[in-house]
Each structure stands twice: as C-alpha cells, then as structure tokens.
Amino acid sequence: MYHHRVFGPSVKLWEDYRVIPLPAKIAAVSLMIISMSVLVVFSNLENWIKVMTAVFMLSAAVYILGKPSRPPE
C-alpha cells in the first residue's frame, strides 16, 4: 500500500504521524453530510435509527477533524 500512486503518501503520513491530509478530511466529512442527508430525506427507517446513524457519523467527523492535517516540522 505504501507504494500505491494515489493512497501511498496518505497511508505513510498516517502510519508515521497520525496525520489526515486536509483534502481527505474535506472529502470524508462532505460524504458523511451527503449520506446523512440522503438517509433522512429518502429512507423509511425509523427515527431512532436515523439518530443513531447521525451520532455515529458525528463521532467519526469529530475524530477525523481532531487529527492534524500536516506532519510536524
């Protein structure tokens, strides 16, 4: 995975410094927002399932946003 053209640099940053690059953070949180919006608008699931999904996604977003975006100097 380290030598993959697209994912290699991000994997190496994660392994070495626990860094999530800013573009990856933006993509992850944006896709969570889109997914949650689609779930709320188009699904017939019970509300408690929607709430639990929102709590899980919010927890994941807080974790992702809490990690540094650049390695230490």
C-alpha beads as a LAMMPS data file, in Angstrom:
LAMMPS data file: protein, C-alpha beads

73 atoms
72 bonds

1 atom types
1 bond types

-500.0 500.0 xlo xhi
-500.0 500.0 ylo yhi
-500.0 500.0 zlo zhi

Masses

1 110.0

Atoms # bond

1 1 1 0.000 0.000 0.000
2 1 1 2.920 2.356 0.697
3 1 1 3.923 2.286 -2.976
4 1 1 0.448 2.958 -4.357
5 1 1 0.460 6.064 -6.547
6 1 1 -2.724 7.578 -5.040
7 1 1 -3.009 6.202 -1.499
8 1 1 0.636 5.615 -0.615
9 1 1 1.525 9.108 0.631
10 1 1 -1.590 9.347 2.821
11 1 1 -1.020 5.896 4.314
12 1 1 2.588 6.770 5.078
13 1 1 1.575 10.049 6.748
14 1 1 -0.960 8.172 8.864
15 1 1 1.483 5.463 9.894
16 1 1 4.308 7.879 10.682
17 1 1 2.494 10.848 12.235
18 1 1 -1.245 10.024 12.550
19 1 1 -1.954 12.799 10.025
20 1 1 -5.070 13.025 7.860
21 1 1 -4.479 15.413 4.931
22 1 1 -6.924 18.296 4.580
23 1 1 -8.372 17.117 1.218
24 1 1 -9.124 13.723 2.782
25 1 1 -10.837 15.401 5.733
26 1 1 -12.966 17.533 3.427
27 1 1 -13.922 14.524 1.308
28 1 1 -14.780 12.354 4.303
29 1 1 -16.908 14.926 6.121
30 1 1 -18.631 16.048 2.902
31 1 1 -19.562 12.481 2.026
32 1 1 -20.886 11.916 5.551
33 1 1 -23.102 15.005 5.238
34 1 1 -24.376 13.907 1.825
35 1 1 -25.015 10.357 3.044
36 1 1 -26.884 11.547 6.119
37 1 1 -28.976 13.938 4.037
38 1 1 -29.949 11.163 1.623
39 1 1 -30.764 8.859 4.534
40 1 1 -33.006 11.423 6.222
41 1 1 -34.825 12.529 3.076
42 1 1 -35.271 9.269 1.171
43 1 1 -35.368 6.420 3.696
44 1 1 -38.303 4.945 5.534
45 1 1 -36.206 3.915 8.512
46 1 1 -37.398 4.614 11.998
47 1 1 -36.240 7.886 13.515
48 1 1 -34.119 6.227 16.203
49 1 1 -32.052 4.542 13.506
50 1 1 -31.532 7.888 11.773
51 1 1 -30.494 9.486 15.068
52 1 1 -28.054 6.680 15.880
53 1 1 -26.555 6.962 12.403
54 1 1 -26.183 10.727 12.833
55 1 1 -24.470 10.246 16.209
56 1 1 -22.062 7.701 14.719
57 1 1 -21.238 9.965 11.754
58 1 1 -20.791 12.984 14.020
59 1 1 -18.412 10.992 16.226
60 1 1 -16.406 9.936 13.178
61 1 1 -16.302 13.532 11.885
62 1 1 -15.065 14.833 15.253
63 1 1 -12.332 12.166 15.273
64 1 1 -11.265 12.974 11.706
65 1 1 -11.262 16.725 12.249
66 1 1 -9.347 16.315 15.517
67 1 1 -6.327 14.786 13.804
68 1 1 -3.581 17.058 12.456
69 1 1 -3.577 17.924 8.749
70 1 1 0.203 18.232 8.376
71 1 1 3.138 16.375 9.865
72 1 1 5.212 18.154 12.496
73 1 1 8.053 20.290 11.198

Bonds

1 1 1 2
2 1 2 3
3 1 3 4
4 1 4 5
5 1 5 6
6 1 6 7
7 1 7 8
8 1 8 9
9 1 9 10
10 1 10 11
11 1 11 12
12 1 12 13
13 1 13 14
14 1 14 15
15 1 15 16
16 1 16 17
17 1 17 18
18 1 18 19
19 1 19 20
20 1 20 21
21 1 21 22
22 1 22 23
23 1 23 24
24 1 24 25
25 1 25 26
26 1 26 27
27 1 27 28
28 1 28 29
29 1 29 30
30 1 30 31
31 1 31 32
32 1 32 33
33 1 33 34
34 1 34 35
35 1 35 36
36 1 36 37
37 1 37 38
38 1 38 39
39 1 39 40
40 1 40 41
41 1 41 42
42 1 42 43
43 1 43 44
44 1 44 45
45 1 45 46
46 1 46 47
47 1 47 48
48 1 48 49
49 1 49 50
50 1 50 51
51 1 51 52
52 1 52 53
53 1 53 54
54 1 54 55
55 1 55 56
56 1 56 57
57 1 57 58
58 1 58 59
59 1 59 60
60 1 60 61
61 1 61 62
62 1 62 63
63 1 63 64
64 1 64 65
65 1 65 66
66 1 66 67
67 1 67 68
68 1 68 69
69 1 69 70
70 1 70 71
71 1 71 72
72 1 72 73
